[in-house]
């Protein structure tokens, strides 16, 4: 059973930084995409950043220039470096991994809370 486990959330002051980690139980090359999503209170889940198997990245407009997604093949881990955080970034952040082979299952982590104080 494939698992992805997030870590690194917490409380930070506005303008601060956090780094989230998503550790997969198998090679990250098993996934066509890995990414980060978030759900803020009272809002729908939204995509934050995605990296595909080739290394290409995409970001939500709201985080461009502030967040960076990266990966470490040896550790089977994807990171989300979050800088210049604002209270609007407060949310539960979820890691997602989509299998490269059919049926292309999606795997989700349990979520990690990020709270940015004004």
Secondary structure, DSSP 8 states (H G I E B T S, - for coil): ---EEEE--EEEETT--EEEEEEESS-GGGEEEEEEEEE-TTS--EEEEEEETTS-EEE-TTTTTTEEEEEETTTTEEEEEE-S--GGG-EEEEEEEEESSTT--EEE---EEEEEE-
